[in-house]
Amino acid sequence: MEQTLMLETQPVQRQPKDYKSDLEPIWCPGCGDYGVLNALFKAMSQLNMDPDKTVLVSGIGCSSRLPGFVVTYGFHGVHGRVLPVATGIKLANPELTVIGVGGDGDGYSIGMEHFPHACRRNIDITYIVMNNQIYGLTKGQTSPTSSPMFVTKTTPFGNVEGTLNPLQIAIVSGATFVARGYSSMPNQLARIIAEAIKHPGFALVDVFSPCVTFNKVQTFDYYKGRVYEIPETHDPTDKFAALQLAEQEDRFPIGILYRVERPTLDEQVAVIKQRAHTENPSVEQLFRRYQ
């Protein structure tokens, strides 16, 4: 009897360079977004992610150019609409890994109307925000995360508004993974991004990514000595402790502040779909049942 030898194929381990597209990044020399991009390559390699099952979604801004530099599917949307587009993609095809990328202007200004709702819904996507505390693409205006008395073209006599704290907003809005990274610490940032992608639920990674052209205050020198790694003794399931870390203004904790698990939006939608298929109720019955 002739026997056929079956060889078990092992998945190819992809390297960070395997995720680079043919497009060269066109950010200003020294921009922190280069560090974020390299950290994303490393994180994807650590997880050996399949580019054909990965989608990067962005809005408008310097950082929103990022999907073009990665050899995955990409969607370059309109200003502030990263999260609704990413949510739609994940609900339409839950098998995909969906990663949203953008900046503080795109995500925390016009996009703020979507941010807390994505947190509370706990949709299984990762949101990486490159926070340079200024509008870079439009040449240097004050953003929601700019410091008080910050002088820009839109605040020539100093910013009189308070600084928005995205970490605290995410925690109290229901996000189940909240972390902060720093583009000058790419190896640690890669580990944070990898943990965020693996996490089942909405994961925010807010990254200090200095703008070397228009923000002369929050520079790499500014963060040197001010950032520190969150100690291993921190309990990331302790919401109050996480909020306290996020509250710090003189020094900035880097790492995972908060991480818990609860059902995701896509899981719950799948359950409702199954019920609808099994029980075959009318549209009116479904509406009354789930309203």
TORFI-878009 format. One line per 3 residues: their letters; for each residue x, y, z of N, C-alpha, C. Coordinates in steps of 0.2 Angstrom, whole numbers, plus 5000, padded with zeros to 4 digits. Layout:
REM residues N
A = X:Y:Z:X:Y:Z:X:Y:Z; ...
***
This chain:
REM residues 291
MEQ = 5004:4994:5000:5000:5000:5000:5004:5006:5000; 5003:5011:4996:5007:5017:4995:5005:5022:5001; 5009:5024:5004:5008:5029:5010:5010:5036:5008
TLM = 5006:5041:5009:5008:5048:5008:5010:5051:5014; 5016:5054:5014:5019:5057:5020:5016:5064:5020; 5012:5065:5026:5009:5072:5027:5014:5076:5031
LET = 5016:5082:5029:5021:5086:5033:5017:5092:5036; 5017:5093:5042:5014:5098:5045:5017:5105:5044; 5014:5109:5041:5017:5116:5040:5016:5120:5046
QPV = 5022:5124:5047:5022:5128:5053:5021:5135:5050; 5018:5139:5054:5017:5146:5052:5024:5150:5051; 5025:5154:5046:5031:5158:5045:5031:5164:5051
QRQ = 5036:5164:5054:5037:5170:5059:5039:5176:5055; 5035:5181:5055:5036:5187:5052:5040:5192:5056; 5045:5195:5053:5049:5200:5056:5046:5207:5055
PKD = 5048:5212:5060:5045:5219:5059:5046:5221:5052; 5051:5220:5048:5052:5223:5042:5047:5220:5037; 5044:5214:5038:5039:5211:5034:5032:5215:5034
YKS = 5031:5219:5039:5025:5223:5039:5026:5230:5036; 5032:5232:5033:5033:5238:5030:5030:5238:5023; 5027:5243:5021:5024:5244:5014:5030:5247:5010
DLE = 5029:5248:5003:5034:5251:4999:5034:5259:5000; 5029:5262:5003:5029:5269:5004:5034:5271:5010; 5038:5276:5009:5042:5279:5014:5038:5284:5018
PIW = 5039:5284:5025:5035:5289:5029:5038:5296:5027; 5033:5301:5028:5035:5308:5026:5034:5313:5031; 5035:5310:5037:5035:5315:5043:5041:5319:5044
CPG = 5041:5324:5047:5047:5328:5048:5052:5324:5052; 5058:5325:5050:5064:5322:5053:5064:5323:5061; 5064:5317:5064:5064:5318:5072:5057:5317:5075
CGD = 5052:5317:5071:5045:5316:5073:5044:5310:5077; 5040:5310:5083:5039:5305:5087:5035:5299:5084; 5032:5301:5078:5027:5296:5075:5032:5290:5072
YGV = 5038:5291:5070:5042:5286:5068:5043:5281:5073; 5044:5283:5080:5045:5278:5085:5038:5274:5086; 5032:5277:5085:5026:5273:5086:5025:5268:5080
LNA = 5027:5270:5074:5027:5266:5068:5031:5260:5069; 5037:5261:5071:5042:5255:5073:5040:5251:5078; 5037:5254:5083:5034:5250:5089:5028:5245:5087
LFK = 5024:5248:5082:5019:5244:5079:5021:5238:5075; 5026:5240:5071:5030:5234:5067:5032:5229:5072; 5035:5231:5078:5038:5226:5082:5032:5222:5086
AMS = 5027:5225:5088:5021:5222:5091:5018:5217:5086; 5017:5219:5080:5014:5214:5075:5018:5208:5074; 5025:5209:5074:5029:5204:5073:5029:5199:5079
QLN = 5029:5202:5085:5028:5198:5092:5022:5194:5091; 5016:5196:5089:5010:5192:5088:5010:5188:5082; 5015:5189:5077:5015:5186:5071:5008:5187:5067
MDP = 5006:5193:5067:4999:5195:5064:4999:5194:5057; 4993:5191:5054:4992:5190:5047:4990:5197:5044; 4994:5200:5040:4992:5206:5037:4985:5206:5033
DKT = 4984:5200:5030:4977:5199:5027:4971:5199:5031; 4972:5199:5038:4967:5199:5042:4967:5205:5047; 4971:5210:5045:4972:5216:5049:4970:5222:5045
VLV = 4966:5227:5049:4964:5233:5046:4967:5239:5050; 4970:5244:5047:4972:5250:5050:4967:5255:5048; 4964:5259:5053:4959:5264:5051:4962:5271:5054
SGI = 4962:5276:5050:4964:5283:5052:4959:5288:5050; 4960:5294:5053:4956:5300:5051:4961:5305:5047; 4961:5311:5050:4965:5316:5047:4970:5319:5051
GCS = 4976:5320:5049:4982:5322:5053:4988:5319:5051; 4994:5322:5054:5000:5319:5052:5001:5311:5054; 4998:5309:5060:4999:5302:5062:4994:5298:5058
SRL = 4989:5301:5055:4984:5297:5051:4986:5295:5045; 4992:5297:5043:4996:5294:5037:4998:5287:5038; 4998:5285:5044:5002:5279:5046:4999:5272:5042
PGF = 4993:5271:5041:4991:5265:5037:4994:5264:5030; 4996:5270:5027:4999:5269:5021:5006:5266:5021; 5009:5266:5027:5016:5263:5028:5016:5256:5030
VVT = 5010:5253:5031:5010:5246:5034:5007:5242:5029; 5009:5236:5028:5007:5231:5023:5001:5227:5025; 4995:5231:5027:4989:5228:5029:4984:5231:5025
YGF = 4977:5229:5026:4972:5233:5024:4972:5240:5027; 4970:5245:5024:4969:5252:5027:4963:5256:5025; 4961:5260:5029:4955:5264:5028:4957:5271:5030
HGV = 4958:5276:5026:4960:5283:5027:4953:5287:5027; 4950:5288:5033:4943:5291:5033:4944:5299:5034; 4938:5302:5036:4938:5309:5037:4939:5311:5044
HGR = 4940:5317:5045:4942:5320:5051:4938:5318:5057; 4941:5314:5062:4937:5313:5068:4933:5307:5068; 4933:5303:5063:4928:5297:5062:4932:5290:5062
VLP = 4938:5290:5065:4941:5284:5066:4937:5278:5069; 4934:5280:5075:4931:5275:5079:4924:5272:5076; 4920:5276:5073:4914:5274:5070:4916:5269:5064
VAT = 4921:5271:5060:4923:5267:5054:4926:5260:5057; 4930:5261:5062:4933:5255:5065:4928:5250:5068; 4923:5253:5071:4917:5249:5074:4913:5246:5068
GIK = 4912:5249:5063:4908:5246:5058:4912:5240:5054; 4918:5241:5054:4922:5236:5051:4922:5229:5055; 4923:5231:5062:4924:5225:5066:4917:5221:5067
LAN = 4911:5225:5067:4905:5222:5067:4903:5218:5061; 4906:5221:5055:4904:5218:5049:4908:5211:5048; 4914:5211:5050:4919:5205:5050:4923:5204:5057
PEL = 4920:5201:5062:4923:5200:5068:4929:5197:5068; 4931:5193:5063:4937:5189:5062:4943:5194:5061; 4942:5200:5059:4948:5204:5058:4950:5207:5064
TVI = 4957:5209:5064:4960:5213:5069:4960:5220:5067; 4956:5224:5071:4955:5231:5069:4959:5236:5073; 4963:5240:5070:4967:5245:5074:4966:5252:5072
GVG = 4964:5256:5076:4963:5263:5074:4969:5267:5076; 4971:5272:5072:4977:5276:5073:4975:5284:5072; 4978:5288:5076:4976:5295:5074:4980:5300:5079
GDG = 4978:5306:5080:4981:5311:5084:4977:5314:5089; 4979:5318:5093:4975:5321:5099:4970:5326:5096; 4972:5329:5091:4967:5334:5087:4961:5330:5084
DGY = 4963:5325:5080:4958:5321:5077:4954:5317:5082; 4957:5314:5087:4953:5309:5092:4950:5313:5097; 4953:5318:5100:4950:5321:5106:4947:5328:5105
SIG = 4946:5330:5099:4942:5336:5097:4936:5334:5093; 4936:5334:5087:4931:5333:5083:4929:5325:5084; 4933:5321:5086:4932:5314:5087:4930:5312:5094
MEH = 4929:5317:5098:4928:5316:5105:4920:5314:5106; 4916:5315:5101:4909:5313:5102:4908:5306:5101; 4913:5303:5098:4913:5295:5097:4917:5292:5102
FPH = 4922:5295:5105:4927:5292:5110:4924:5288:5116; 4920:5292:5120:4917:5289:5126:4912:5283:5124; 4909:5284:5118:4904:5278:5116:4907:5272:5114
ACR = 4913:5273:5111:4917:5267:5109:4919:5263:5116; 4921:5268:5121:4923:5265:5127:4918:5261:5130; 4912:5264:5131:4906:5261:5134:4904:5254:5131
RNI = 4904:5255:5124:4902:5249:5120:4907:5243:5121; 4913:5244:5122:4918:5239:5123:4919:5235:5116; 4919:5239:5111:4920:5235:5104:4928:5233:5104
DIT = 4929:5227:5102:4935:5224:5102:4940:5227:5096; 4942:5233:5098:4947:5236:5093:4952:5240:5098; 4958:5241:5094:4964:5245:5098:4964:5252:5095
YIV = 4965:5257:5099:4965:5264:5097:4971:5267:5099; 4976:5268:5095:4982:5271:5096:4982:5278:5094; 4983:5283:5099:4983:5290:5098:4990:5293:5099
MNN = 4992:5296:5094:4999:5299:5094:4998:5306:5097; 4999:5307:5103:4997:5313:5107:5003:5318:5107; 5003:5323:5102:5009:5328:5102:5007:5335:5105
QIY = 5000:5335:5108:4998:5341:5111:4998:5347:5107; 4997:5346:5100:4996:5351:5095:4993:5349:5089; 4990:5353:5085:4988:5351:5078:4995:5352:5074
GLT = 4997:5347:5071:5003:5347:5067:5002:5348:5060; 4997:5344:5057:4996:5344:5049:4994:5351:5047; 4990:5355:5051:4988:5361:5049:4992:5367:5052
KGQ = 4998:5365:5054:5004:5370:5055:5004:5373:5062; 5002:5370:5067:5003:5372:5074:4998:5376:5078; 4992:5373:5079:4987:5376:5083:4986:5372:5089
TSP = 4983:5376:5094:4981:5373:5101:4976:5367:5100; 4978:5361:5103:4973:5355:5103:4970:5354:5110; 4966:5350:5111:4963:5349:5118:4967:5346:5123
TSS = 4973:5344:5121:4978:5341:5126:4984:5346:5127; 4983:5352:5124:4989:5357:5125:4989:5360:5132; 4995:5362:5134:4995:5364:5141:4992:5371:5142
PMF = 4990:5373:5148:4988:5380:5149:4993:5385:5148; 4991:5391:5145:4996:5396:5143:5000:5394:5137; 4999:5389:5134:5003:5387:5128:5001:5392:5122
VTK = 5007:5395:5119:5006:5400:5114:5007:5396:5107; 5001:5397:5103:5001:5395:5096:4998:5400:5092; 4997:5398:5086:4994:5403:5081:4987:5405:5083
TTP = 4983:5400:5086:4976:5401:5088:4976:5404:5095; 4981:5403:5099:4981:5406:5106:4988:5410:5107; 4988:5416:5103:4994:5420:5103:4996:5423:5110
FGN = 4991:5423:5115:4992:5426:5121:4992:5421:5127; 4992:5414:5124:4992:5409:5129:4985:5405:5129; 4986:5399:5130:4979:5395:5130:4976:5395:5137
VEG = 4970:5397:5138:4967:5398:5144:4962:5392:5146; 4962:5387:5141:4958:5382:5143:4961:5376:5147; 4958:5372:5150:4961:5367:5154:4963:5361:5149
TLN = 4967:5357:5151:4970:5351:5147:4965:5345:5148; 4963:5342:5143:4959:5336:5143:4963:5330:5145; 4960:5326:5149:4964:5320:5151:4960:5314:5148
PLQ = 4963:5311:5142:4960:5306:5139:4960:5299:5143; 4965:5298:5147:4966:5292:5151:4960:5292:5156; 4959:5297:5159:4953:5297:5164:4946:5296:5161
IAI = 4946:5300:5155:4939:5299:5151:4938:5292:5149; 4943:5289:5147:4942:5282:5144:4941:5277:5150; 4944:5278:5156:4943:5274:5162:4935:5274:5164
VSG = 4933:5281:5165:4927:5282:5168:4921:5280:5163; 4923:5280:5156:4918:5279:5151:4917:5271:5150; 4921:5267:5152:4920:5260:5152:4925:5256:5148
ATF = 4931:5260:5145:4936:5256:5142:4939:5251:5146; 4940:5245:5144:4943:5239:5148:4950:5239:5147; 4954:5243:5143:4961:5243:5143:4963:5250:5142
VAR = 4967:5253:5146:4969:5260:5146:4977:5260:5147; 4981:5262:5142:4988:5262:5143:4991:5269:5141; 4997:5270:5143:5001:5276:5140:5007:5274:5138
GYS = 5010:5276:5132:5016:5274:5130:5020:5281:5128; 5026:5280:5126:5031:5285:5124:5035:5283:5118; 5035:5287:5113:5038:5285:5107:5045:5285:5107
SMP = 5048:5287:5112:5056:5287:5113:5057:5280:5117; 5052:5276:5119:5053:5270:5122:5050:5265:5118; 5052:5263:5112:5049:5259:5107:5048:5252:5109
NQL = 5053:5249:5113:5052:5242:5115:5047:5241:5120; 5046:5246:5125:5041:5245:5129:5034:5247:5126; 5034:5252:5121:5028:5253:5118:5026:5248:5114
ARI = 5030:5244:5111:5029:5238:5107:5025:5233:5111; 5028:5232:5117:5024:5227:5122:5017:5229:5124; 5017:5236:5125:5010:5239:5127:5005:5238:5121
IAE = 5007:5239:5115:5003:5239:5109:5001:5231:5108; 5006:5227:5109:5004:5220:5108:4999:5217:5113; 5000:5220:5120:4995:5218:5125:4988:5221:5123
AIK = 4988:5227:5120:4982:5230:5118:4978:5226:5113; 4982:5224:5108:4979:5220:5102:4976:5214:5105; 4980:5210:5109:4977:5204:5112:4971:5205:5117
HPG = 4970:5211:5119:4965:5212:5124:4958:5211:5121; 4953:5207:5124:4947:5207:5121:4942:5213:5123; 4942:5218:5119:4938:5224:5121:4941:5230:5119
FAL = 4938:5236:5120:4941:5242:5118:4948:5244:5122; 4953:5245:5118:4960:5246:5121:4962:5253:5119; 4963:5258:5123:4966:5264:5121:4974:5264:5123
VDV = 4978:5266:5118:4985:5267:5120:4987:5274:5118; 4987:5279:5123:4988:5286:5122:4996:5286:5122; 4999:5289:5117:5006:5289:5116:5009:5296:5116
FSP = 5013:5298:5120:5017:5304:5120:5022:5304:5113; 5020:5308:5108:5024:5308:5102:5026:5315:5100; 5031:5317:5103:5033:5324:5102:5033:5327:5094
CVT = 5030:5333:5093:5031:5336:5087:5037:5341:5087; 5042:5339:5083:5048:5343:5084:5048:5349:5080; 5042:5350:5076:5042:5356:5072:5038:5362:5075
FNK = 5032:5360:5078:5027:5365:5080:5027:5366:5088; 5029:5361:5091:5028:5361:5099:5035:5361:5102; 5037:5367:5104:5043:5368:5107:5043:5367:5115
VQT = 5038:5365:5117:5037:5364:5125:5037:5357:5127; 5033:5353:5124:5033:5346:5126:5037:5342:5121; 5044:5343:5122:5049:5340:5118:5052:5334:5121
FDY = 5056:5330:5117:5059:5324:5120:5063:5326:5126; 5067:5332:5126:5070:5334:5132:5065:5335:5138; 5059:5338:5137:5054:5339:5142:5052:5333:5145
YKG = 5051:5327:5141:5049:5321:5144:5055:5317:5148; 5061:5319:5146:5066:5315:5149:5066:5317:5157; 5066:5312:5161:5066:5313:5168:5059:5314:5171
RVY = 5054:5315:5166:5047:5316:5168:5043:5309:5167; 5045:5305:5163:5041:5299:5162:5044:5293:5166; 5040:5289:5168:5043:5283:5172:5038:5277:5171
EIP = 5041:5271:5172:5037:5265:5170:5033:5264:5177; 5027:5262:5175:5022:5260:5181:5025:5254:5185; 5026:5254:5191:5029:5249:5195:5024:5243:5195
ETH = 5028:5237:5195:5024:5230:5195:5019:5229:5200; 5020:5233:5206:5015:5233:5211:5009:5236:5210; 5008:5239:5205:5002:5242:5203:4997:5237:5201
DPT = 4991:5237:5203:4985:5233:5202:4981:5236:5196; 4982:5234:5190:4978:5237:5184:4970:5236:5184; 4968:5231:5189:4961:5230:5190:4958:5235:5195
DKF = 4962:5239:5198:4960:5244:5203:4958:5251:5199; 4952:5252:5198:4950:5258:5194:4952:5265:5198; 4952:5265:5204:4954:5271:5208:4961:5272:5208
AAL = 4965:5267:5208:4972:5268:5208:4974:5270:5200; 4971:5267:5195:4972:5269:5189:4970:5277:5187; 4965:5279:5190:4963:5286:5190:4968:5290:5193
QLA = 4971:5288:5199:4976:5292:5202:4982:5292:5198; 4984:5287:5195:4990:5287:5190:4989:5292:5185; 4983:5292:5182:4981:5296:5176:4981:5304:5178
EQE = 4980:5305:5185:4979:5312:5187:4986:5315:5188; 4992:5312:5188:4998:5315:5189:5000:5320:5183; 5003:5325:5185:5004:5331:5180:5012:5332:5180
DRF = 5015:5331:5186:5022:5333:5186:5027:5327:5183; 5024:5321:5184:5028:5315:5181:5022:5311:5178; 5025:5307:5173:5020:5304:5169:5021:5296:5169
PIG = 5017:5292:5171:5017:5285:5171:5016:5282:5164; 5021:5277:5163:5021:5274:5156:5019:5267:5157; 5014:5264:5154:5013:5257:5155:5005:5256:5155
ILY = 5003:5250:5157:4996:5249:5157:4993:5251:5164; 4988:5256:5164:4985:5259:5170:4979:5255:5172; 4975:5252:5167:4969:5249:5169:4968:5243:5164
RVE = 4966:5238:5166:4964:5232:5162:4959:5227:5166; 4953:5227:5163:4948:5222:5166:4945:5219:5160; 4941:5214:5161:4937:5210:5155:4930:5210:5157
RPT = 4926:5212:5151:4919:5211:5151:4917:5210:5144; 4910:5207:5143:4908:5206:5136:4909:5211:5131; 4912:5210:5125:4913:5215:5120:4906:5216:5116
LDE = 4906:5222:5113:4900:5223:5109:4899:5218:5103; 4905:5216:5100:4904:5211:5094:4902:5204:5097; 4904:5202:5103:4901:5196:5106:4894:5196:5107
QVA = 4892:5202:5110:4884:5203:5111:4880:5203:5105; 4883:5207:5100:4879:5207:5094:4879:5200:5091; 4884:5196:5091:4884:5189:5089:4878:5185:5092
VIK = 4877:5186:5099:4872:5182:5103:4865:5184:5100; 4864:5191:5099:4858:5193:5097:4856:5190:5090; 4861:5190:5085:4860:5187:5079:4858:5180:5079
QRA = 4862:5176:5084:4860:5169:5084:4853:5168:5087; 4851:5172:5091:4844:5172:5094:4839:5174:5088; 4841:5179:5085:4836:5180:5079:4836:5175:5074
HTE = 4841:5172:5073:4841:5166:5068:4837:5160:5071; 4838:5159:5077:4835:5153:5080:4828:5154:5081; 4826:5159:5084:4819:5160:5086:4815:5163:5080
NPS = 4818:5166:5075:4815:5169:5070:4810:5174:5072; 4811:5179:5076:4806:5184:5078:4805:5189:5073; 4800:5193:5073:4799:5198:5069:4803:5204:5071
VEQ = 4804:5209:5066:4808:5215:5068:4804:5219:5073; 4798:5219:5074:4794:5222:5079:4796:5219:5086; 4796:5212:5086:4797:5209:5092:4804:5210:5095
LFR = 4809:5210:5090:4816:5211:5092:4817:5218:5094; 4813:5223:5091:4814:5230:5094:4811:5231:5101; 4806:5228:5102:4803:5228:5109:4807:5225:5114
RYQ = 4810:5219:5112:4814:5215:5117:4821:5219:5119; 4824:5222:5114:4831:5225:5115:4831:5232:5116; 4825:5235:5116:4825:5243:5117:4826:5244:5124
***
